[in-house]
Amino acid sequence: MKTEEVVLATLKDVLATSGITSSEFRRDRPLRELGLDSLDWGVAMIHLERRLGVDPFAEPGGYVVPTTVGELIDFYARRLPGAGNGR
Amino acid sequence: MLCELAERNRARFPLRACVSGDGGRWTYGDVYEMATQFAQGLSLRGVSRVGLHLSDSKELIAAFIALDMLGAQAYLFDRERSTEHVRALCEESAVPLCLTDDTSDDEPPFVHVAGIPSAAVPSRPPGGASPGQVALWTSGTTGTPKSAVHTWRSLLGPLREHERFYGSRWMLLFALTRFAGIEVFLQAFVNGGCVTILNDRSMSRIVEHLGMEQITHVSATPTFWWTLLLETVPEQRKGLSLAQITLGGEWAPQPLLTALRQAFPSARITHTYASTEAGLCFAASDGLEGYPVEAIERNPRGVHVQIVDEELWIASPHAMQGVATDDRVQRGWVPTGDVVAWRDGRLMIVGRKTGCIHVAGYKVYPAEVEREIRQVPGVLEVWVSGAPSSIIGQVVQAHVVPAPGRSTDELRRSILRHCATTLPRHQVPQLMAFVSEIPMAASGKAVGRHG
């Protein structure tokens, strides 16, 4: 749970710098509804990687593109050190 | 060459759709007829160099054909450029006439496209004596626009008629005034396909049209493809008929190629390496990033490769003419500005040599961004460079030395506010760090800055 909160807080911060301040971050919300374009996403992913220390593109099996807020959070949460879910 | 192709297509399938967009659909017959009218109207003026400053795709395409019919050189200007800027470029290149649909300026060299009279004599205009030349604008390595002159022959050279294009329906997502856009359009045209060009290019509109028109062929940047994957769900993608997915304009990373394969299992996925200066150089469709050495050695496009100080140089029969963009061009060899490496038998692009930053396919020149940031009070020194992004290639990163006592939070806001009003969006630094000094190499230049 704590890990999820860290990821969500990071996501909210990052989106705020792109002008997205909506409080509607329920898990099933589609990412495309957040209003980010490709430039925003590129920046958001860099910030998420720098803050969380996880590079999603270094996955050996390939990067599975998340489509909802929940999937994005889970992706990072599963890979954070100490997440307790194993890597 | 283009006009013969247009005439052949008109004879074979006059009623087949050639161009489609928000405003309607035009057949190969329609486009040829419009081209003939333009050619007849322009031939009365006897010019051999004509600028094109048009937003309507079918008019632009008809004008390409018309100018090739006349053997005249076409100068392609992005419609977003102001008439003032286009006039200056026309003067520089001795272009006496420019077709435009901008009504704000009717002084020479501008002629409104609606003002081209249709000829009283409905005869076929004489074919051009010299192969039609096409001047495209590229930023080269220093940011000021330079012209890259191609011919319809060099543009058509690497393209093929192939049965896999039979009945193809294309969506064009690159500008028709740029190399990539012309190449995609010509690939469709050579194969008698139909090209859809939308004015509203929001992702939702694009996806809607891909489905409605059952588009089969799309060529776009890796950034576009990432965004499409992020913004569509599997149910939407099932309704699409993509047979050919092409990536160009940026490095196509392995995670994206893999994700596209998973999302579109029945499509052929091709990534390409091309530039306005060198033309189309390599393509690979095996789903692995980079370009296999066997394909480069087999050399299907007549492209030769040299690596000098880690930089890729290209010699190609389809390259632009002349040496407009880089003083280093020698004996037909064009420096690409890309730093490359061989990895497991594949050629990989690992960075940019010249310090030019590539953000989502757009070029950003650090010096221009630094110049704007220096104007903000409280900035002592600044260094702008590119930081890697797996999605969009690079982002703009600024290292700023603040004046003593300045609040960095407040300075950050001032810098971003200033840049937002003076620079295009992708050039506004996406990352900013405050440092006590700019790292200097022994040569006295900031580390990572070139030239």
Chai-1 contact restraints between the chains, C-beta under 6 A:
chainA,res_idxA,chainB,res_idxB,connection_type,confidence,min_distance_angstrom,max_distance_angstrom,comment,restraint_id
A,L31,B,L230,contact,1.0,0.0,6.0,A-B,restraint_1
A,R32,B,E231,contact,1.0,0.0,6.0,A-B,restraint_2
A,S38,B,T223,contact,1.0,0.0,6.0,A-B,restraint_3
A,S38,B,T227,contact,1.0,0.0,6.0,A-B,restraint_4
A,S38,B,A360,contact,1.0,0.0,6.0,A-B,restraint_5
A,L39,B,A360,contact,1.0,0.0,6.0,A-B,restraint_6
A,L39,B,H426,contact,1.0,0.0,6.0,A-B,restraint_7
A,W41,B,I391,contact,1.0,0.0,6.0,A-B,restraint_8
A,G42,B,S389,contact,1.0,0.0,6.0,A-B,restraint_9
A,G42,B,I391,contact,1.0,0.0,6.0,A-B,restraint_10
A,G42,B,I392,contact,1.0,0.0,6.0,A-B,restraint_11
A,V43,B,V395,contact,1.0,0.0,6.0,A-B,restraint_12
A,V43,B,Q430,contact,1.0,0.0,6.0,A-B,restraint_13
A,M45,B,I391,contact,1.0,0.0,6.0,A-B,restraint_14
A,I46,B,S389,contact,1.0,0.0,6.0,A-B,restraint_15
A,F57,B,P255,contact,1.0,0.0,6.0,A-B,restraint_16
A,F57,B,S390,contact,1.0,0.0,6.0,A-B,restraint_17
A,G62,B,P255,contact,1.0,0.0,6.0,A-B,restraint_18
A,G62,B,T258,contact,1.0,0.0,6.0,A-B,restraint_19
A,Y63,B,P255,contact,1.0,0.0,6.0,A-B,restraint_20
A,Y63,B,A259,contact,1.0,0.0,6.0,A-B,restraint_21
A,V65,B,L229,contact,1.0,0.0,6.0,A-B,restraint_22
A,V65,B,L230,contact,1.0,0.0,6.0,A-B,restraint_23
A,V65,B,A259,contact,1.0,0.0,6.0,A-B,restraint_24
A,T67,B,V233,contact,1.0,0.0,6.0,A-B,restraint_25
